[in-house]
Amino acid sequence: MNLVKTSFVDSSDLPFVAVNSFPATAQENAQWMADMEALINAGENFVLVYAPMPPMEEQKEDVEARKAVILWLKQNKDLFSKFCKGMVMTCSEGLVDKPFLEQMQAPISKVYGVPIEIGDTAKDARAKALALVTHN
């Protein structure tokens, strides 16, 4: 597989794809979509493992750019879910964001069409990612 390594994703440890941040601008969302297309085109199963993210109130997001991602997901959900076996969101230190992540788990799963897990630590997130790719 061709390695996908950009400002958002690192696929050097397949099937684990490290995601370092959420895209916020139109350019960043375009890069994220290109990254996902490259992963899909590689034809190998993977799990997106999100690093702990800043609190939502600290994240700035371009609404129009987000709409473009949602449209992309609607058009590509079947193909995306064929290779992406799930997503794991890693909690911040102290688990302060765990209640929020739990609240967002079902809506995110619905939009992306894949199972969503929450890891309390990086080690826990990796174990959950391994379970997703092994059992799906």
C-alpha positions as semicolon CSV with decimal commas, in nm:
position;residue;x (nm);y (nm);z (nm)
1;M;0,000;0,000;0,000
2;N;0,111;0,355;-0,063
3;L;0,169;0,527;0,266
4;V;-0,076;0,804;0,346
5;K;0,091;1,056;0,572
6;T;-0,040;1,411;0,582
7;S;-0,115;1,671;0,846
8;F;-0,424;1,463;0,940
9;V;-0,348;1,097;0,897
10;D;-0,060;0,853;0,920
11;S;-0,115;0,505;0,778
12;S;0,238;0,378;0,843
13;D;0,102;0,134;1,104
14;L;-0,185;-0,027;0,912
15;P;-0,449;-0,132;0,994
16;F;-0,423;0,151;1,248
17;V;-0,452;0,495;1,089
18;A;-0,356;0,768;1,333
19;V;-0,565;1,085;1,300
20;N;-0,398;1,383;1,463
21;S;-0,663;1,653;1,433
22;F;-1,005;1,736;1,298
23;P;-1,008;1,944;0,979
24;A;-1,159;2,288;1,026
25;T;-1,111;2,483;0,703
26;A;-1,220;2,409;0,346
27;Q;-0,860;2,329;0,251
28;E;-0,817;2,097;0,550
29;N;-1,146;1,920;0,476
30;A;-1,039;1,873;0,113
31;Q;-0,714;1,718;0,239
32;W;-0,906;1,487;0,477
33;M;-1,132;1,370;0,192
34;A;-0,829;1,308;-0,030
35;D;-0,668;1,111;0,254
36;M;-0,979;0,895;0,293
37;E;-0,995;0,835;-0,083
38;A;-0,629;0,728;-0,084
39;L;-0,697;0,485;0,201
40;I;-1,005;0,344;0,026
41;N;-0,820;0,312;-0,306
42;A;-0,546;0,113;-0,131
43;G;-0,806;-0,159;-0,081
44;E;-0,700;-0,260;0,270
45;N;-0,904;-0,257;0,589
46;F;-0,823;0,013;0,839
47;V;-0,944;0,176;1,160
48;L;-0,919;0,550;1,223
49;V;-0,768;0,613;1,567
50;Y;-0,821;0,973;1,675
51;A;-0,575;1,130;1,917
52;P;-0,720;1,334;2,205
53;M;-0,865;1,656;2,064
54;P;-0,903;2,002;2,215
55;P;-1,241;2,082;2,368
56;M;-1,508;2,158;2,105
57;E;-1,536;2,519;2,218
58;E;-1,168;2,564;2,125
59;Q;-1,217;2,419;1,776
60;K;-1,309;2,654;1,495
61;E;-1,491;2,498;1,202
62;D;-1,599;2,622;0,860
63;V;-1,965;2,517;0,832
64;E;-1,957;2,506;0,451
65;A;-1,645;2,291;0,457
66;R;-1,812;2,052;0,702
67;K;-2,112;2,028;0,469
68;A;-1,874;1,920;0,192
69;V;-1,746;1,636;0,411
70;I;-2,101;1,527;0,496
71;L;-2,190;1,526;0,126
72;W;-1,874;1,324;0,051
73;L;-1,971;1,075;0,322
74;K;-2,324;1,041;0,180
75;Q;-2,179;0,970;-0,164
76;N;-1,906;0,737;-0,038
77;K;-2,052;0,578;0,278
78;D;-2,074;0,224;0,136
79;L;-1,722;0,230;-0,003
80;F;-1,586;0,402;0,309
81;S;-1,744;0,144;0,541
82;K;-1,622;-0,142;0,321
83;F;-1,261;-0,062;0,419
84;C;-1,292;0,153;0,731
85;K;-1,387;-0,094;1,001
86;G;-1,448;0,172;1,261
87;M;-1,321;0,475;1,444
88;V;-1,177;0,505;1,793
89;M;-1,175;0,840;1,968
90;T;-0,917;0,869;2,245
91;C;-1,015;1,059;2,560
92;S;-0,810;1,348;2,687
93;E;-0,606;1,304;3,001
94;G;-0,831;1,280;3,304
95;L;-1,119;1,162;3,084
96;V;-1,275;1,511;3,102
97;D;-1,417;1,476;2,750
98;K;-1,549;1,120;2,789
99;P;-1,911;1,225;2,858
100;F;-1,909;1,441;2,544
101;L;-1,753;1,164;2,334
102;E;-2,012;0,917;2,462
103;Q;-2,287;1,162;2,368
104;M;-2,144;1,197;2,015
105;Q;-2,077;0,826;1,961
106;A;-2,413;0,732;1,802
107;P;-2,450;1,045;1,583
108;I;-2,095;1,009;1,449
109;S;-2,153;0,640;1,379
110;K;-2,468;0,726;1,186
111;V;-2,294;0,989;0,972
112;Y;-1,984;0,780;0,898
113;G;-2,158;0,443;0,877
114;V;-1,900;0,264;1,091
115;P;-1,881;0,160;1,458
116;I;-1,739;0,417;1,697
117;E;-1,546;0,323;2,010
118;I;-1,398;0,537;2,286
119;G;-1,057;0,464;2,433
120;D;-0,976;0,592;2,780
121;T;-0,602;0,587;2,697
122;A;-0,391;0,545;2,385
123;K;-0,331;0,180;2,481
124;D;-0,705;0,121;2,530
125;A;-0,780;0,295;2,198
126;R;-0,535;0,068;2,016
127;A;-0,689;-0,244;2,174
128;K;-1,036;-0,131;2,067
129;A;-0,910;-0,056;1,717
130;L;-0,759;-0,404;1,694
131;A;-1,093;-0,555;1,802
132;L;-1,276;-0,355;1,535
133;V;-1,050;-0,462;1,252
134;T;-1,038;-0,823;1,374
135;H;-1,413;-0,869;1,421
136;N;-1,553;-0,665;1,129
